[in-house]
Amino acid sequence: MSRYSRTGAPQRGGRWREHRQVIDALAFKYRTGCPWTDLPAGFGSRKGGHNRLRRWARKKRPSRAA
């Protein structure tokens, strides 16, 4: 498959990693205190995990107290 679409523009992005893998990476990072650059390769891209954390934090809305 070509990296270009039918219009000739380059394709960007790809499939997201599963949420479970990202959550495991976040738990490991905060449990061990390691920097993003030291995450084991089994957790996937450190950039992807960091970006997903930022995205989730930005979308979080305060919950209502019942």
VEXDREN-2710 file (C-alpha; in Angstrom, 1 decimal):
% VEXDREN-2710
k/r/px/py/pz
1/MET/0.0/0.0/0.0
2/SER/1.3/3.4/-0.9
3/ARG/1.9/6.1/1.7
4/TYR/0.0/8.5/-0.6
5/SER/-3.7/8.9/-1.0
6/ARG/-5.5/9.0/-4.4
7/THR/-5.2/12.8/-4.3
8/GLY/-1.4/12.6/-4.0
9/ALA/-1.3/14.0/-0.4
10/PRO/0.8/11.9/2.1
11/GLN/-1.2/9.9/4.6
12/ARG/-0.7/10.8/8.2
13/GLY/-1.2/8.9/11.4
14/GLY/-2.1/5.3/11.9
15/ARG/-4.0/3.1/14.3
16/TRP/-4.0/3.9/18.0
17/ARG/-2.6/1.5/20.4
18/GLU/-5.1/-0.1/22.7
19/HIS/-6.1/1.9/25.7
20/ARG/-5.0/-1.0/28.0
21/GLN/-1.4/-0.8/26.7
22/VAL/-1.3/3.0/27.3
23/ILE/-2.8/2.7/30.7
24/ASP/-0.2/0.0/31.6
25/ALA/2.6/2.3/30.4
26/LEU/1.2/5.2/32.5
27/ALA/1.0/3.0/35.6
28/PHE/4.5/1.8/35.1
29/LYS/5.8/5.3/34.6
30/TYR/4.2/6.7/37.7
31/ARG/4.8/3.6/39.9
32/THR/8.6/3.6/39.1
33/GLY/9.1/7.3/38.6
34/CYS/11.0/6.8/35.4
35/PRO/11.1/9.5/32.7
36/TRP/9.2/8.9/29.5
37/THR/12.4/8.2/27.6
38/ASP/13.1/5.2/29.9
39/LEU/9.8/3.3/29.3
40/PRO/10.4/-0.3/28.1
41/ALA/9.7/-0.9/24.4
42/GLY/6.9/-3.3/25.2
43/PHE/4.7/-0.3/26.1
44/GLY/5.0/1.2/22.6
45/SER/6.0/4.7/21.6
46/ARG/6.8/7.0/24.5
47/LYS/5.6/9.9/22.4
48/GLY/2.3/8.2/21.8
49/GLY/1.7/7.5/25.5
50/HIS/2.6/11.0/26.5
51/ASN/0.3/12.5/23.8
52/ARG/-2.5/10.3/24.8
53/LEU/-2.1/11.3/28.5
54/ARG/-2.2/14.9/27.5
55/ARG/-5.3/14.4/25.3
56/TRP/-7.1/12.5/28.1
57/ALA/-6.2/15.2/30.7
58/ARG/-7.4/18.0/28.4
59/LYS/-10.8/16.3/27.8
60/LYS/-11.4/15.4/31.4
61/ARG/-14.3/17.3/32.9
62/PRO/-15.1/17.6/36.6
63/SER/-17.5/15.0/37.8
64/ARG/-20.7/16.1/39.6
65/ALA/-21.0/15.3/43.2
66/ALA/-24.2/13.3/43.9
END
